[in-house]
Amino acid sequence: MLELGGIIGNGKLSLLNDVLAELEVSKLLFVHGKSYSKLQLDDLLDLKVDYVEFTEFTPNPDVVDIKKGLDIFLKENCDAILVIGGGSAIDVAKTIKLYSGKDIPLIASPTTAGSGSEVTRYAAVYKDGVKQSLTDDKMISDFYILDGNTIKSLPIYHKKASLMDALCQAIESMWSVNSNDISKGYSKDAIQEIMSLYKSYIYDNDFDVYPRIMAAANLAGKAISITQTTSAHAMSYKLTTMYGIAHGHAVMSCIPYIWDYMIDNLDKCIDPRGRDYVQGVFDEIADLLEVNTPKDAAEFLRRLYNELELDKPSTINENDINELASSVNLTRLRNNPVELDEEALTMLYRKIVTIK
């Protein structure tokens, strides 16, 4: 008998039929993106249950896309959802489950090592081009399979960017005002694994470490599902849309400068546990990054950003800075341990973005 929850390891997708049998699934809605065929998973994935595929959604899925998938799910009398894909595909599957109103199994196999979306209670969909953030525990997958074969074809830029998303999530979760012992345990393990493995993953392309990297991202997802993200994520979204860079790239461009600011402005601490507590967390993160002080840690993240050859966002338009500062979701800033006002945001964006 399988212990339901998750399976991690290269080739583990071959156990999917055992998972479906354990869950007593009779018909699947199989959600995947149009690039699924490039993954070449046919030898591993040989579904023994009846299924119907749903692929008709955009990279930023609209509510219209979700309705199409939900209609198929209901019409075909599916009793479970399988998703193999990146963040958009997983968000589609999670949202279909939520809107179905049914307590049915959701099985997820991510094709990036980044957001840990398979274990978070969040999903993003768009209505009339405007992002809608959903939060519900029902969207956490019932079972996940982390198989290195699903990220084999990930382009090097997206390997770097998605891994930086996982690292930043773990760091932000550590210092979030909502952190607790459980979330911090997940974060610490994620940071340590990423630090020990990122060179083998990025530079050596060592297939043996793929499942461990995916597991680290999964841990960061579990942490952030408890605490939510903070300022680096809040400041990243407009950078992605304005400059066409990947999400993890955008977050990583923000976090060193934000951390420097927080170190210098601990008198503006808003964590109810106090300034000394936050300073202690900063010290813990520095230890996990294997440097001496939080200032050293912020500088290490800046060097890592450059080492990974992630270009700094740049603009010729001075007005971009004001647009960026006004775009930040203030709710996310309430999770940050140090207060950031519009003046601080503007100053930070002037450091994050090069004005030519």
Secondary structure, 3 states (H helix, E strand, C coil): CCCCCEEECCCHHHHHHHHHHHCCCCEEEEEECHHHHHHCCCCCCCCCCEEEEECCCCCCCEHHHHHHHHHHHHHCCCCEEEEEECHHHHHHHHHHHHHHCCCCCEEEEECCCCCCHHHCCEEEEEECCEEEEEECHHHCCCEEEECHHHHCCCCHHHHHHHHHHHHHHHHHHHHCCCCCHHHHHHHHHHHHHHHHHHHHHHCCCCHHHHHHHHHHHHHHHHHHHHHCCCHHHHHHHHHHHHHCCCHHHHHHHHHHHHHHHHHHCHHHECCCCCHHHHHHHHHHHHHHCCCCCHHHHHHHHHHHHHHCCCCCCEECCCHHHHHHHHHCCHHHHCCCCECCCHHHHHHHHHHHCEEC
